[in-house]
Amino acid sequence: MTWIYLVLFILATFRLTRLIVFDKITAFIRKPFHEIVEEKDEEGNDVTYLKIKGTGLRKWIGELLSCYWCTGMWCAIAIYFSYVTIPHIAFPAIAVLAIAGCAGIIESCMK
């Protein structure tokens, strides 16, 4: 593997992980496994936290989808495996994810 492919895979994994764990557009994936709970603290401020739904497999998936590190590992495996098995399809997706990941990093640095 060349260094440029490694950088592309890293950026693509970063972006895919953020897409699954944090982005609003994929909330429908997390909704069956997560519940957002809002409460007020002693000072009257709104506090939001995540509650994992269910037990067994449902809870396991909920834990996975709430953990950036866990989801990132599975995203890295999926990206690499897809590149190894179907590179002509996977590489364009990897490139787009990597570009979006780089743009996201630049955007967060500009704030």
TORKOL-4160 file (C-alpha; in steps of 0.2 Angstrom, whole numbers, padded with zeros to 4 digits, m for minus):
111
<pt num="1" X="0000" Y="0000" Z="0000"/>
<pt num="2" X="0007" Y="0017" Z="m0005"/>
<pt num="3" X="0006" Y="0032" Z="0007"/>
<pt num="4" X="m0007" Y="0041" Z="m0004"/>
<pt num="5" X="m0019" Y="0026" Z="m0002"/>
<pt num="6" X="m0016" Y="0025" Z="0016"/>
<pt num="7" X="m0021" Y="0044" Z="0018"/>
<pt num="8" X="m0036" Y="0041" Z="0007"/>
<pt num="9" X="m0042" Y="0026" Z="0017"/>
<pt num="10" X="m0039" Y="0036" Z="0033"/>
<pt num="11" X="m0049" Y="0051" Z="0027"/>
<pt num="12" X="m0063" Y="0040" Z="0020"/>
<pt num="13" X="m0064" Y="0030" Z="0036"/>
<pt num="14" X="m0065" Y="0047" Z="0046"/>
<pt num="15" X="m0079" Y="0054" Z="0036"/>
<pt num="16" X="m0089" Y="0037" Z="0035"/>
<pt num="17" X="m0088" Y="0036" Z="0054"/>
<pt num="18" X="m0093" Y="0053" Z="0057"/>
<pt num="19" X="m0108" Y="0051" Z="0044"/>
<pt num="20" X="m0114" Y="0035" Z="0054"/>
<pt num="21" X="m0111" Y="0041" Z="0072"/>
<pt num="22" X="m0115" Y="0060" Z="0071"/>
<pt num="23" X="m0123" Y="0067" Z="0056"/>
<pt num="24" X="m0141" Y="0071" Z="0056"/>
<pt num="25" X="m0144" Y="0063" Z="0038"/>
<pt num="26" X="m0141" Y="0046" Z="0046"/>
<pt num="27" X="m0151" Y="0048" Z="0062"/>
<pt num="28" X="m0164" Y="0036" Z="0055"/>
<pt num="29" X="m0150" Y="0022" Z="0056"/>
<pt num="30" X="m0147" Y="0026" Z="0075"/>
<pt num="31" X="m0165" Y="0030" Z="0079"/>
<pt num="32" X="m0170" Y="0011" Z="0082"/>
<pt num="33" X="m0155" Y="0010" Z="0094"/>
<pt num="34" X="m0154" Y="0027" Z="0103"/>
<pt num="35" X="m0165" Y="0038" Z="0113"/>
<pt num="36" X="m0161" Y="0056" Z="0115"/>
<pt num="37" X="m0166" Y="0061" Z="0133"/>
<pt num="38" X="m0167" Y="0080" Z="0138"/>
<pt num="39" X="m0167" Y="0085" Z="0156"/>
<pt num="40" X="m0164" Y="0101" Z="0166"/>
<pt num="41" X="m0150" Y="0102" Z="0178"/>
<pt num="42" X="m0150" Y="0111" Z="0195"/>
<pt num="43" X="m0146" Y="0128" Z="0186"/>
<pt num="44" X="m0161" Y="0126" Z="0174"/>
<pt num="45" X="m0150" Y="0122" Z="0159"/>
<pt num="46" X="m0155" Y="0109" Z="0146"/>
<pt num="47" X="m0144" Y="0093" Z="0147"/>
<pt num="48" X="m0145" Y="0081" Z="0133"/>
<pt num="49" X="m0139" Y="0063" Z="0134"/>
<pt num="50" X="m0140" Y="0047" Z="0124"/>
<pt num="51" X="m0149" Y="0032" Z="0131"/>
<pt num="52" X="m0146" Y="0015" Z="0122"/>
<pt num="53" X="m0162" Y="0006" Z="0119"/>
<pt num="54" X="m0166" Y="m0013" Z="0121"/>
<pt num="55" X="m0155" Y="m0028" Z="0126"/>
<pt num="56" X="m0145" Y="m0041" Z="0117"/>
<pt num="57" X="m0141" Y="m0038" Z="0099"/>
<pt num="58" X="m0151" Y="m0021" Z="0099"/>
<pt num="59" X="m0141" Y="m0015" Z="0113"/>
<pt num="60" X="m0125" Y="m0021" Z="0105"/>
<pt num="61" X="m0128" Y="m0011" Z="0089"/>
<pt num="62" X="m0134" Y="0004" Z="0099"/>
<pt num="63" X="m0117" Y="0003" Z="0109"/>
<pt num="64" X="m0108" Y="0001" Z="0092"/>
<pt num="65" X="m0117" Y="0016" Z="0084"/>
<pt num="66" X="m0113" Y="0027" Z="0099"/>
<pt num="67" X="m0095" Y="0023" Z="0100"/>
<pt num="68" X="m0084" Y="0033" Z="0087"/>
<pt num="69" X="m0069" Y="0021" Z="0090"/>
<pt num="70" X="m0080" Y="0005" Z="0088"/>
<pt num="71" X="m0089" Y="0011" Z="0072"/>
<pt num="72" X="m0072" Y="0018" Z="0065"/>
<pt num="73" X="m0065" Y="0001" Z="0066"/>
<pt num="74" X="m0079" Y="m0007" Z="0057"/>
<pt num="75" X="m0079" Y="0007" Z="0044"/>
<pt num="76" X="m0060" Y="0004" Z="0041"/>
<pt num="77" X="m0063" Y="m0015" Z="0039"/>
<pt num="78" X="m0078" Y="m0011" Z="0027"/>
<pt num="79" X="m0068" Y="0002" Z="0017"/>
<pt num="80" X="m0052" Y="m0009" Z="0015"/>
<pt num="81" X="m0062" Y="m0025" Z="0011"/>
<pt num="82" X="m0073" Y="m0016" Z="m0002"/>
<pt num="83" X="m0057" Y="m0010" Z="m0010"/>
<pt num="84" X="m0049" Y="m0027" Z="m0010"/>
<pt num="85" X="m0064" Y="m0036" Z="m0017"/>
<pt num="86" X="m0072" Y="m0023" Z="m0029"/>
<pt num="87" X="m0059" Y="m0009" Z="m0032"/>
<pt num="88" X="m0068" Y="m0002" Z="m0047"/>
<pt num="89" X="m0083" Y="0002" Z="m0037"/>
<pt num="90" X="m0075" Y="0005" Z="m0020"/>
<pt num="91" X="m0062" Y="0018" Z="m0026"/>
<pt num="92" X="m0074" Y="0031" Z="m0032"/>
<pt num="93" X="m0083" Y="0030" Z="m0015"/>
<pt num="94" X="m0067" Y="0030" Z="m0005"/>
<pt num="95" X="m0061" Y="0046" Z="m0015"/>
<pt num="96" X="m0077" Y="0055" Z="m0012"/>
<pt num="97" X="m0077" Y="0051" Z="0007"/>
<pt num="98" X="m0059" Y="0056" Z="0008"/>
<pt num="99" X="m0062" Y="0073" Z="m0001"/>
<pt num="100" X="m0077" Y="0076" Z="0011"/>
<pt num="101" X="m0067" Y="0071" Z="0026"/>
<pt num="102" X="m0053" Y="0083" Z="0021"/>
<pt num="103" X="m0066" Y="0097" Z="0019"/>
<pt num="104" X="m0073" Y="0093" Z="0036"/>
<pt num="105" X="m0056" Y="0094" Z="0044"/>
<pt num="106" X="m0053" Y="0111" Z="0035"/>
<pt num="107" X="m0070" Y="0117" Z="0040"/>
<pt num="108" X="m0068" Y="0113" Z="0058"/>
<pt num="109" X="m0050" Y="0121" Z="0059"/>
<pt num="110" X="m0058" Y="0137" Z="0051"/>
<pt num="111" X="m0070" Y="0140" Z="0066"/>
